[in-house]
Amino acid sequence: MDLLRFMNRERVVVILPLIVGVVTAFVLFGIEEPIYSADGIVGYKAAIDPHIVIIYAVMAFIMSTAIANLVYWLIDRCQVLCLQTS
């Protein structure tokens, strides 16, 4: 909690979602399904279309941006409530 409070908010709200989006893309690109033939497995292909992976990565970026902003908003509200009660 203290780490989030002392870090530059604008930097966190940009860098954290970028990391989440890139990790999501790498994980989804890494999912493969086997290609079968009469001899068994002959290779692997991507299980998810690259266009869908990009859409999921963008959605992860947007959602993690919203979550980071929500966390900072909640921290601000808690600080305001603590100041009002004391």
C-alpha positions in Angstrom: 0.0 0.0 0.0 2.8 2.4 0.8 4.6 1.5 -2.4 1.5 2.6 -4.4 1.1 5.7 -2.5 4.7 6.9 -3.0 5.1 6.0 -6.7 4.3 8.4 -9.5 0.6 7.8 -10.3 0.8 8.7 -13.9 3.7 6.3 -14.5 2.1 3.4 -12.7 -1.2 3.9 -14.5 0.6 3.7 -17.9 3.4 1.1 -17.2 1.3 -1.4 -15.2 -1.4 -1.8 -18.0 1.3 -2.1 -20.6 3.0 -4.9 -18.8 -0.4 -6.7 -18.3 -1.2 -6.3 -22.0 2.1 -7.6 -23.2 2.1 -10.6 -20.8 -1.5 -11.4 -21.9 -0.4 -11.4 -25.5 2.7 -13.6 -24.9 0.6 -16.1 -22.9 -2.1 -16.3 -25.5 0.4 -16.5 -28.4 2.1 -19.4 -26.6 -1.0 -21.6 -26.5 -0.7 -24.2 -29.2 -2.7 -27.1 -30.3 -1.2 -30.2 -32.0 -1.6 -31.1 -35.7 -2.4 -34.7 -36.0 -1.8 -37.1 -38.9 -1.9 -40.9 -39.3 1.6 -41.1 -37.7 0.6 -39.0 -34.7 1.5 -35.4 -33.9 3.4 -33.8 -36.8 3.5 -30.2 -35.5 1.8 -27.5 -33.6 -0.3 -24.4 -34.6 -1.5 -21.4 -32.7 -4.7 -22.2 -30.9 -6.0 -18.6 -31.0 -6.1 -16.4 -34.0 -3.6 -13.5 -33.8 -6.3 -10.9 -34.3 -8.2 -12.3 -31.3 -5.0 -12.2 -29.2 -4.5 -8.5 -30.0 -8.1 -7.8 -29.0 -7.6 -9.6 -25.7 -4.4 -7.8 -25.0 -6.1 -4.4 -25.6 -9.0 -5.4 -23.3 -6.5 -6.4 -20.6 -4.8 -3.1 -21.0 -8.1 -1.2 -20.7 -9.2 -3.2 -17.7 -5.9 -3.0 -15.8 -5.9 0.8 -16.4 -9.4 1.0 -14.9 -8.4 -1.1 -11.9 -5.2 0.9 -11.3 -7.3 4.1 -11.4 -9.9 2.6 -9.0 -7.2 1.6 -6.6 -5.8 5.1 -6.5 -9.3 6.5 -6.2 -10.0 4.2 -3.2 -6.7 5.3 -1.6 -7.7 8.9 -1.9 -11.2 8.3 -0.5 -9.7 6.4 2.5 -7.3 9.2 3.2 -10.1 11.8 3.0 -12.3 9.8 5.3 -9.4 9.3 7.8 -8.8 13.1 7.8 -12.5 13.9 8.3 -12.8 11.5 11.2 -9.8 12.8 13.0 
